[in-house]
Amino acid sequence: MAKRKRPKYAYEVAPDVQAMLEEIVRLLPDEFPHVDVRRVVCYRSRGSTARIYARIWSLPGIWQAALGVEAHYVVEVVERFDRESREEQEKTILHELLHIPKTFSGALVPHNCFGKKINCEAEGRLHAKLERARALEARAQADAQRILESYDLGRTTTSAK
Ligand SMILES: [Zn+2]
């Protein structure tokens, strides 16, 4: 009997990457309104020798029909991704999200499509927008907290009378 080969790749779900992706989609609703994050699954793989940080996997229509499932995507990050800065990781995820077409059909948008490009420039522009949205959210949360605290303070003062 032939010796069983060890699997070349090891895959595991990546909840940390999933959270990062979901935050990006939530903070950029104008950019990714078509992305259903429940159908974008993030995985981490080990042992890949490809010179990439991440890739996105499609599920063509014929597979959806054969398996009786809706369109899904898998965003796979490799070990190199974990050694990147947070900013670079977010740009990598933005890059993969740009491959998802507006139709969320299961197919992929190529790097060059009708004059629109998926490249460093697009990633940089979206990342700047992400940072602004994050700062705005943080400020709104701080404002809400202040209002809440002043309300609580007011109540305490009133009830102490
Ligand atoms: Zn790409």
Boltz pocket constraint, residues with backbone or C-beta under 6 A from the ligand:
constraints:
  - pocket:
      binder: B
      contacts: [[A, 95], [A, 99], [A, 111], [A, 118]]
      max_distance: 6.0
